[in-house]
């Protein structure tokens, strides 16, 4: 009898019970991740957006975050933030818009956002943490002005991102004040790192026109370009440039002020425990009721300030209010502090003035010293040079030569080949002009 042998080969054994449980656990874990991860990412997005809003409130003078709402969903979430603008300049602008001279209510920015956070959105062609779509409303008195356009904020997986604000502009009338508002096209970008400690800003804010019962204001277009870093002392450092193409203000009586190509450069430079602030302002052309064709350049600096004290002052600021006691401000100054008006140069219809001034602390000032003690410790010197016709022009008395001659006779001005000159000296709480003493009104300690 022939023998037949049958061989059965099993490629893989059937899973044992322990292996099956492990597979089920992995499947449940994957299912949980799919279900839970979007909500978890939503909470991360909430934290990131709150950080950005807080940073915005801190960087805008007089801005306070008064209310915020956040509703987390599985795939999308929604938020509402209200920034109250308490700076007096904003309140004055609100009075102008509404036509209510005694309006005490501060204007507010209302930011309504929709956050997409799961499944993970693709941000500029790559995976990301969240995409935030925000709309902005300006509340002024009883009126709410919707700002056309939107802000799209892409937050990457590492927490860094880019916020882009684009608006086609708008034309509207504030009903309560019958003020006509026209705002031109705007494109603005703000980039930030994971901890929002480094900000880059660039773009153009369109021209703003306001026409109301008190006259007309035009401002812009404005170009912004800057890079800032948040310091451990609690303030922003870096370099920024603001370029305003034009500014004009015309009252109902016909009085007007016009400025063209205004450039503001600001540098905040920390080094160890000190910080320098440097400013430069240029007006290519300006005109007023008394000046038809003028130019202005100002360069100034405050160097060697105490960085920690500056941070404390900023932390003590409430709304637009700074600490009113002299001791808080005295701590800002160190033996290395120096103040410079490097140049103030103005040309007005062919007349000229130039001022240079430098001051420094001649001795150490105690942290508890008051403003009077601080002024007594200042030493400085400077020079004013101006042409004969400028002073009468500025004081509105150009037909009377005695306006200048009296100052020359007293000695506050002296004539040279270059024009009129005054030498300034400051020390021990006393100011001298061409050697003549001018006591300073020092406050009581």
C-alpha positions in Angstrom: 0.0 0.0 0.0 1.4 3.4 -1.0 1.9 5.9 1.8 0.6 9.5 1.2 2.1 12.3 3.3 0.2 15.6 3.5 2.1 18.7 4.9 0.2 21.8 6.0 2.3 25.0 6.3 0.8 27.9 8.3 2.2 31.3 7.4 1.4 32.9 10.7 -0.2 31.5 13.8 -3.6 32.7 14.9 -3.3 35.6 17.4 -3.4 34.6 21.0 -5.8 36.3 23.4 -3.1 38.6 24.7 -2.2 39.8 21.2 -5.8 40.3 20.3 -6.3 42.5 23.4 -3.2 44.6 22.4 -4.6 45.1 18.9 -8.0 46.2 20.3 -6.3 48.6 22.7 -4.3 50.2 19.9 -7.5 50.5 17.9 -9.3 52.1 20.8 -6.3 54.4 21.4 -6.4 55.5 17.8 -10.1 56.1 18.0 -9.7 58.1 21.1 -7.0 60.2 19.5 -9.3 60.9 16.5 -12.2 61.9 18.8 -10.3 63.7 21.5 -7.3 65.3 19.7 -9.3 68.0 17.9 -10.7 69.2 21.2 -7.3 69.1 22.8 -5.9 71.1 19.9 -8.8 73.5 20.4 -7.6 74.2 24.0 -4.1 74.7 22.8 -5.4 77.1 20.1 -7.4 78.9 22.8 -4.3 79.4 24.9 -2.3 80.6 21.9 -5.0 83.1 20.8 -5.4 84.4 24.4 -1.6 84.9 24.5 -1.8 86.9 21.2 -4.8 89.1 22.5 -3.0 89.7 25.8 0.1 90.8 23.8 -1.9 93.1 21.7 -3.5 94.7 24.8 0.0 95.2 26.3 1.5 96.7 23.2 -1.3 99.3 22.5 -1.1 102.2 25.0 -4.3 102.5 27.0 -5.8 99.2 25.8 -7.4 96.9 28.4 -9.0 93.5 27.8 -12.4 93.9 29.5 -14.3 90.8 28.4 -13.5 87.5 26.6 -15.5 84.5 25.7 -14.3 81.1 24.3 -16.6 78.2 23.2 -14.6 75.1 22.3 -16.0 72.7 19.7 -14.7 69.5 18.3 -13.6 70.8 14.9 -14.1 74.5 15.3 -14.3 76.9 18.3 -15.5 80.5 18.6 -14.2 83.4 20.7 -15.2 87.1 21.4 -12.7 89.6 22.9 -13.3 93.2 23.8 -10.4 95.7 24.0 -11.3 99.0 25.7 -9.2 101.9 24.5 -8.8 104.2 27.6 -6.1 106.5 26.3 -7.4 110.2 26.2 -6.6 110.4 22.5 -9.0 107.6 21.8 -11.7 109.1 23.9 -11.2 112.5 22.2 -11.5 110.8 18.8 -14.8 109.1 19.9 -16.2 112.5 20.9 -15.3 113.8 17.5 -16.9 110.8 15.7 -20.1 110.9 17.8 -20.5 114.7 18.1 -21.0 114.2 21.9 -18.5 116.7 23.6 -19.0 115.3 27.0 -18.8 111.6 26.1 -17.0 109.7 28.8 -17.3 106.2 27.4 -14.1 104.8 25.9 -14.3 103.2 22.4 -13.8 99.4 22.2 -12.5 97.0 19.6 -14.6 93.9 19.4 -12.8 90.9 17.9 -15.0 87.9 17.0 -13.1 84.8 15.9 -13.7 81.3 14.4 -10.9 78.8 15.0 -10.5 75.7 12.9 -8.4 73.2 14.8 -9.3 69.7 13.7 -8.8 67.6 11.8 -5.6 69.6 11.6 -5.9 72.4 9.0 -3.4 72.7 6.3 -1.7 76.1 6.7 0.0 77.4 3.6 0.3 73.8 2.3 1.7 72.2 5.5 0.1 70.8 8.6 -0.6 73.4 11.3 -2.1 73.8 14.8 -5.0 76.1 13.9 -6.3 78.8 11.5 -8.1 81.7 13.1 -10.6 83.9 11.1 -11.3 87.1 12.9 -13.7 90.0 12.3 -13.3 93.4 13.9 -16.0 95.9 15.1 -15.3 99.4 16.5 -17.8 100.3 19.2 -18.1 104.1 19.6 -20.8 105.3 22.0 -24.1 103.7 20.8 -22.7 103.0 17.3 -20.9 99.9 16.1 -18.8 100.3 13.0 -17.9 97.0 11.2 -14.4 97.1 9.8 -14.5 95.5 6.4 -12.1 92.6 5.7 -10.7 90.1 8.1 -7.7 88.8 10.0 -6.4 85.4 9.1 -4.0 84.0 11.7 -2.2 80.7 10.9 -0.6 79.0 13.9 1.9 76.3 13.1 2.6 73.1 15.0 5.4 74.8 16.9 3.1 77.7 18.0 4.6 80.3 15.7 2.5 81.9 13.1 1.5 84.8 10.9 -1.5 87.1 11.2 -2.6 88.9 8.0 -5.2 91.7 8.0 -6.6 92.7 4.6 -9.4 95.2 4.2 -10.8 96.7 1.0 -11.5 99.9 2.8 -14.9 101.4 3.7 -17.2 104.5 3.6 -19.7 105.0 6.4 -21.4 107.7 8.5 -21.5 107.6 12.3 -25.2 108.3 12.8 -25.0 109.8 16.2 -22.4 112.4 15.1 -23.1 112.7 11.4 -19.4 112.1 10.8 -18.4 110.8 7.4 -15.5 108.2 7.5 -13.6 106.9 4.6 -10.8 104.4 5.0 -8.7 103.1 2.0 -7.4 99.6 1.3 -5.1 98.1 4.0 -2.7 95.2 4.1 -0.8 94.4 7.3 1.2 91.3 8.4 2.4 90.4 11.8 4.6 87.4 12.4 5.4 85.9 15.8 7.4 83.1 17.3 6.3 80.3 19.6 6.3 82.4 22.8 5.3 85.6 21.1 8.6 87.2 22.2 9.6 88.1 18.7 7.3 90.1 16.5 7.8 91.3 12.9 5.3 93.8 11.4 5.1 95.2 7.9 2.5 96.6 5.6 0.4 99.6 4.6 -2.6 101.1 6.4 -4.8 103.0 4.0 -5.5 106.7 4.2 -8.2 107.6 6.8 -10.5 110.6 6.2 -12.9 112.0 8.8 -15.3 114.8 7.9 -17.4 116.1 10.8 -19.0 119.2 12.4 -15.6 120.4 13.6 -13.7 120.1 10.4 -11.8 117.6 8.3 -8.8 115.2 9.1 -6.8 113.2 6.7 -4.1 110.7 7.8 -2.0 108.4 5.7 -1.4 106.2 3.9 0.9 104.8 6.5 3.7 102.2 6.0 4.8 100.1 9.0 8.1 98.1 9.2 9.5 96.8 12.4 11.1 94.0 14.4 10.6 93.7 18.1 11.7 91.4 20.9 10.2 91.2 24.4 12.8 91.6 27.1 12.9 89.9 30.5 12.3 93.3 32.0 8.8 93.6 30.6 9.1 95.9 27.6 9.6 95.6 23.8 13.0 96.3 22.2 14.0 96.5 18.6 13.7 98.9 15.7 10.7 100.3 13.9 9.9 102.8 11.2 6.5 104.5 10.6 6.1 106.5 7.4 3.0 108.6 7.0 2.6 110.0 3.5 0.4 112.9 4.7 -1.5 114.5 7.5 -3.9 117.4 7.3 -6.3 119.0 9.7 -8.7 121.8 8.7 -11.1 123.5 11.1 -14.5 125.0 10.3 -12.9 128.5 10.6 -10.5 127.6 7.7 -7.4 127.2 9.9 -5.3 124.3 8.8 -2.2 122.3 9.4 -0.5 120.2 6.7 2.4 117.8 6.9 3.9 115.6 4.1 6.1 112.5 4.3 6.4 112.1 8.1 9.0 109.5 9.1 9.3 108.3 12.7 12.2 106.0 13.6 12.4 104.4 17.0 15.2 102.2 18.4 15.0 100.6 21.9 18.3 99.0 22.6 18.9 97.0 25.8 22.4 96.2 27.0 22.7 94.2 30.3 20.7 96.1 32.9 20.4 99.4 31.0 18.4 100.4 28.0 18.7 103.2 25.4 15.8 104.9 23.6 16.5 106.8 20.4 14.0 108.7 18.3 14.2 110.5 15.0 11.3 112.4 13.3 11.4 114.1 9.9 8.7 116.2 8.2 9.6 116.8 4.6 7.2 119.7 4.4 4.6 121.4 6.7 2.5 124.5 6.6 0.4 126.3 9.2 -1.4 129.7 9.4 2.0 131.4 9.9 4.3 129.1 7.9 3.7 128.4 4.2 6.7 126.2 3.5 8.4 124.5 6.5 10.7 121.5 7.2 11.5 119.8 10.5 14.0 117.2 11.7 14.3 116.1 15.4 16.8 113.5 16.7 16.7 112.7 20.4 17.9 110.0 22.8 17.5 108.9 26.4 20.4 106.5 27.1 21.6 104.5 30.1 18.1 104.1 31.7 17.5 101.4 34.3 15.8 98.5 32.4 14.3 96.9 35.4 12.8 100.2 36.6 11.3 100.8 33.2 9.7 97.4 33.3 8.2 98.2 36.7 6.9 101.6 35.5 5.1 99.9 32.6 3.7 97.3 34.9 2.4 100.0 37.2 0.6 101.8 34.4 -3.1 101.4 34.5 -4.9 102.2 31.2 -3.3 105.4 30.0 -2.3 106.6 33.5 1.3 106.6 34.6 2.5 106.6 38.2 2.3 110.2 39.5 4.9 110.0 42.3 8.4 111.2 41.6 10.0 108.3 43.4 8.8 105.8 40.8 10.4 107.9 38.0 13.6 108.6 39.9 14.4 104.9 39.9 14.5 105.1 36.1 17.8 107.1 36.1 21.3 105.8 36.8 24.7 107.5 36.9 25.1 106.4 33.3 21.9 108.2 32.2 22.3 110.8 29.4 19.7 112.8 27.5 20.4 114.3 24.1 18.5 116.5 21.8 21.0 115.8 19.1 19.3 118.1 16.7 16.2 120.1 16.3 16.4 121.8 12.9 13.5 123.7 11.4 13.3 125.8 8.2 10.2 128.0 7.8 9.8 130.2 4.7 13.6 130.7 4.5 14.1 131.3 8.2 16.0 128.7 10.3 16.5 127.5 13.8 18.8 124.8 15.2 18.9 123.5 18.7 21.3 121.0 20.3 21.2 120.0 24.0 22.8 117.3 26.1 22.2 116.6 29.8 23.6 113.9 32.2 23.4 113.2 35.9 26.4 114.8 37.5 26.1 112.6 40.6 24.2 109.5 41.8 20.6 110.0 42.8 19.1 107.9 45.5 16.2 105.6 44.5 13.9 107.5 46.9 14.8 110.9 45.5 12.1 113.1 44.3 11.8 115.1 41.0 13.4 118.2 42.5 16.5 116.3 43.6 16.7 114.7 40.2 16.7 118.1 38.4 19.3 119.5 40.8 21.6 116.6 39.8 21.3 117.3 36.1 24.2 119.0 34.3 23.8 120.0 30.7 24.7 122.4 27.9 23.4 123.3 24.5 23.2 126.0 21.8 20.3 127.6 20.0 21.0 129.3 16.6 18.2 131.1 14.7 17.8 133.6 11.9 16.6 137.1 12.6 13.1 136.7 11.1 12.1 133.4 12.8 11.3 134.6 16.3 8.9 137.4 15.2 7.3 134.9 12.9 6.7 132.4 15.7 5.3 134.9 18.2 3.2 136.6 15.5 4.8 140.0 15.8 6.8 140.2 12.6 6.2 143.9 12.1 7.8 144.9 15.4 11.6 144.7 15.5 11.5 145.4 19.2 10.4 141.7 19.8 14.0 140.7 19.0 15.9 143.8 20.0 14.6 143.6 23.6 16.0 140.0 24.0 19.3 141.1 22.4 19.5 144.1 24.8 18.8 142.0 27.9 21.4 139.4 26.7 19.3 136.3 26.1 20.3 136.6 22.4 23.5 137.7 20.8 24.2 138.6 17.2 26.9 136.7 15.3 27.7 136.3 11.6 25.5 133.2 11.6 22.5 135.0 13.1 21.2 135.0 16.7 22.8 132.6 19.2 22.0 131.5 22.8 24.2 129.3 24.9 22.4 127.2 27.5 23.9 125.8 30.7 22.2 123.7 33.3 23.5 122.7 36.7 22.5 122.6 40.4 18.9 123.3 39.5 19.8 126.6 37.7 19.5 127.3 34.0 21.6 130.1 32.4 21.1 131.6 29.0 24.3 133.4 27.7 25.4 133.5 31.3 22.2 135.1 32.7 20.5 133.0 35.4 17.0 131.6 34.9 15.9 129.8 38.1 13.9 126.6 37.4 10.6 126.2 39.2 11.6 123.1 41.2 8.8 121.2 42.8 8.9 120.6 46.6 10.5 117.4 47.8 
